[in-house]
Amino acid sequence: MEFSIGGTFFSDEKPKYEYVADEFSINYEGSKTATCGGILFGDISVEVDANGCLLYASGLCPSSLWKSRILKVPEHSFSKVIVSVDGGFTDGVYHRYDEKQRWTISVDKKNKVLCIGNPDAEGQSVCISPGLVLTIFNGQPLALWFYDLRGLS
């Protein structure tokens, strides 16, 4: 599985992610386009279009797994991220990114920032939808950053 950064875009939209505590989940509140499956990072699914372009994310994220720490969303550009998988994408099929390890979930409740993966990772960070940043190094994702999760609890 290879992740590459495509064309840039500009967005001044407000973040579209909300944490729903009684469902233990992250929900995307923006407009949803037709998807063609996606990539799973633990229990978070990142939807893709037919070309493998990452669109938005949602999924299970129990607060009992969170590790509290001070977080700051990395500086980022607004870019498309394309993922390629062997055999391409099939409607309704999700590909697990890393089956061998459970990604750490870090949270900064004061600043309403949640990081799935390595919050200390260095790489290129890109915003793929308002409120979701992906950090990539050598074609591999290292962290998913969610911010402004509304009333995060």
RODO-2510 file (C-alpha; in nm, 4 decimals, decimal comma):
residues 153
     n   res          X          Y          Z
     1     m     0,0000     0,0000     0,0000
     2     e     0,1466     0,3332    -0,1071
     3     f     0,0247     0,6836    -0,0207
     4     s     0,1166     0,9801    -0,2427
     5     i     0,0361     1,3482    -0,2292
     6     g    -0,1508     1,4882    -0,5278
     7     g    -0,2795     1,8305    -0,6267
     8     t    -0,3357     2,1031    -0,3725
     9     f    -0,6607     2,2754    -0,2859
    10     f    -0,7670     2,5526    -0,0531
    11     s    -1,0337     2,5234     0,2121
    12     d    -1,1484     2,7772     0,4651
    13     e    -1,4322     2,5532     0,5797
    14     k    -1,4758     2,4839     0,9483
    15     p    -1,3724     2,1396     1,0731
    16     k    -1,6383     1,8775     1,0107
    17     y    -1,5595     1,6185     1,2780
    18     e    -1,7478     1,5514     1,5994
    19     y    -1,6833     1,3011     1,8759
    20     v    -2,0051     1,1270     1,9873
    21     a    -1,9277     1,0065     2,3389
    22     d    -2,2273     0,7761     2,3867
    23     e    -2,1378     0,5982     2,0598
    24     f    -1,7596     0,6079     2,1243
    25     s    -1,7136     0,7280     1,7679
    26     i    -1,5824     1,0002     1,5428
    27     n    -1,8422     1,1218     1,2945
    28     y    -1,7920     1,3244     0,9798
    29     e    -2,0497     1,6039     0,9574
    30     g    -1,9738     1,7268     0,6044
    31     s    -2,1312     1,6375     0,2738
    32     k    -2,0528     1,2831     0,1731
    33     t    -1,9721     1,1839    -0,1813
    34     a    -1,9901     0,8423    -0,3414
    35     t    -1,7125     0,6222    -0,2115
    36     c    -1,5487     0,3075    -0,3338
    37     g    -1,4417     0,1416    -0,0089
    38     g    -1,1566     0,2696     0,1989
    39     i    -0,8597     0,2193     0,4270
    40     l    -0,8880     0,1102     0,7909
    41     f    -0,6553     0,2550     1,0533
    42     g    -0,7584     0,0442     1,3510
    43     d    -1,1328     0,1056     1,3752
    44     i    -1,1264     0,4345     1,1822
    45     s    -1,2211     0,4087     0,8161
    46     v    -1,0975     0,6643     0,5664
    47     e    -1,3249     0,6588     0,2643
    48     v    -1,1770     0,6720    -0,0869
    49     d    -1,3176     0,7490    -0,4300
    50     a    -1,2711     0,5295    -0,7376
    51     n    -0,9256     0,6823    -0,7981
    52     g    -0,8024     0,6054    -0,4462
    53     c    -0,8269     0,9668    -0,3281
    54     l    -0,8808     0,9879     0,0492
    55     l    -1,2042     1,1745     0,1242
    56     y    -1,3071     1,1746     0,4924
    57     a    -1,2983     0,9508     0,7999
    58     s    -1,5255     0,8097     1,0684
    59     g    -1,5386     0,5175     1,3061
    60     l    -1,5031     0,3713     1,6510
    61     c    -1,2637     0,5503     1,8881
    62     p    -1,3348     0,4541     2,2517
    63     s    -1,2257     0,7173     2,5017
    64     s    -1,1085     0,4364     2,7330
    65     l    -0,8128     0,3896     2,4931
    66     w    -0,7082     0,7565     2,4878
    67     k    -0,3747     0,8719     2,6284
    68     s    -0,3906     1,2293     2,7489
    69     r    -0,1133     1,4684     2,6435
    70     i    -0,0602     1,8146     2,4986
    71     l    -0,1037     1,8025     2,1209
    72     k    -0,0641     2,0489     1,8394
    73     v    -0,1824     1,9722     1,4873
    74     p     0,1275     1,9899     1,2642
    75     e     0,1701     2,2608     1,0033
    76     h     0,0073     2,1304     0,6869
    77     s    -0,0864     2,2008     0,3291
    78     f    -0,4257     2,1318     0,1742
    79     s    -0,3674     1,8443    -0,0651
    80     k    -0,5247     1,5381    -0,2104
    81     v    -0,3772     1,2087    -0,0946
    82     i    -0,4000     0,9103    -0,3275
    83     v    -0,3556     0,5554    -0,2019
    84     s    -0,2789     0,2628    -0,4269
    85     v    -0,3510    -0,0959    -0,3298
    86     d    -0,2794    -0,4195    -0,5122
    87     g    -0,5766    -0,4942    -0,7355
    88     g    -0,7293    -0,1483    -0,6897
    89     f    -1,0447    -0,0670    -0,4958
    90     t    -1,3741    -0,2532    -0,5067
    91     d    -1,7028    -0,1033    -0,3892
    92     g    -1,7611    -0,1821    -0,0232
    93     v    -1,4187    -0,3374     0,0375
    94     y    -1,1940    -0,1883     0,3054
    95     h    -0,8204    -0,2541     0,3248
    96     r    -0,6587    -0,2604     0,6699
    97     y    -0,3444    -0,0465     0,6727
    98     d    -0,1547    -0,2263     0,9473
    99     e    -0,2948    -0,5530     1,0761
   100     k    -0,0064    -0,6184     1,3131
   101     q    -0,0334    -0,3244     1,5490
   102     r    -0,2952    -0,1149     1,7229
   103     w    -0,2365     0,2552     1,6678
   104     t    -0,2018     0,4715     1,9786
   105     i    -0,4784     0,7263     2,0371
   106     s    -0,3626     1,0512     2,1993
   107     v    -0,5960     1,3308     2,3029
   108     d    -0,5681     1,6916     2,4117
   109     k    -0,9122     1,7656     2,5555
   110     k    -0,8392     2,1338     2,6170
   111     n    -0,7515     2,2014     2,2526
   112     k    -0,9917     1,9375     2,1112
   113     v    -0,7229     1,7529     1,9175
   114     l    -0,7059     1,3771     1,8737
   115     c    -0,4154     1,1912     1,7119
   116     i    -0,4286     0,8308     1,5974
   117     g    -0,0758     0,7066     1,5388
   118     n     0,2513     0,8667     1,6387
   119     p     0,2007     1,2297     1,7475
   120     d     0,5784     1,2839     1,7457
   121     a     0,6242     1,1585     1,3891
   122     e     0,7954     1,3848     1,1402
   123     g     0,6917     1,3876     0,7782
   124     q     0,4757     1,5800     0,5375
   125     s     0,1370     1,6706     0,6813
   126     v    -0,1622     1,7384     0,4595
   127     c    -0,5211     1,8319     0,5329
   128     i    -0,7432     1,5938     0,3341
   129     s    -1,0759     1,7263     0,4640
   130     p    -1,1633     2,0095     0,7034
   131     g    -1,0563     1,8848     1,0465
   132     l    -0,8471     1,5861     0,9293
   133     v    -0,4711     1,5945     0,8716
   134     l    -0,2577     1,2989     0,7637
   135     t     0,1172     1,2829     0,8312
   136     i     0,3097     1,0784     0,5716
   137     f     0,6754     0,9791     0,5445
   138     n     0,8216     0,7789     0,2544
   139     g     0,4766     0,6984     0,1191
   140     q     0,3495     0,5582     0,4497
   141     p     0,1053     0,7208     0,6945
   142     l     0,2295     0,7822     1,0467
   143     a    -0,0566     0,9742     1,2081
   144     l    -0,4157     1,0855     1,1563
   145     w    -0,4964     1,4158     1,3267
   146     f    -0,8535     1,5200     1,4032
   147     y    -0,9290     1,8671     1,5355
   148     d    -1,2322     2,0683     1,6493
   149     l    -1,4266     1,7575     1,7469
   150     r    -1,7045     1,9889     1,8731
   151     g    -1,7756     1,9096     2,2399
   152     l    -1,5064     1,6418     2,2770
   153     s    -1,5508     1,4707     2,6130
***
